[in-house]
Amino acid sequence: MGEYEEYGNESIVLFLILILLVLGINGGY
């Protein structure tokens, strides 16, 4: 379970970064 939780946290971080990139492109930033 511990490994799964760590993997999930990394996925969340990558997902947040992806959102920031998308917002940056759409916002013209």
C-alpha positions in Angstrom: 0.0 0.0 0.0 2.9 2.4 0.8 4.3 2.1 -2.7 0.9 2.7 -4.2 0.4 5.9 -2.1 3.8 7.2 -3.2 3.0 6.5 -6.8 -0.3 8.3 -6.4 1.3 11.4 -4.9 3.7 11.5 -7.9 0.8 11.2 -10.3 -0.9 14.1 -8.5 2.2 16.3 -8.8 2.6 15.5 -12.5 -1.2 16.1 -13.1 -0.9 19.6 -11.4 2.1 20.4 -13.6 0.2 19.4 -16.7 -2.7 21.6 -15.7 -0.3 24.6 -15.2 1.2 24.0 -18.6 -2.3 23.8 -20.3 -3.4 27.0 -18.5 -0.2 28.7 -19.5 -0.7 27.9 -23.2 -4.4 28.8 -23.1 -3.6 32.0 -21.1 -0.8 33.0 -23.5 1.6 32.9 -20.6 
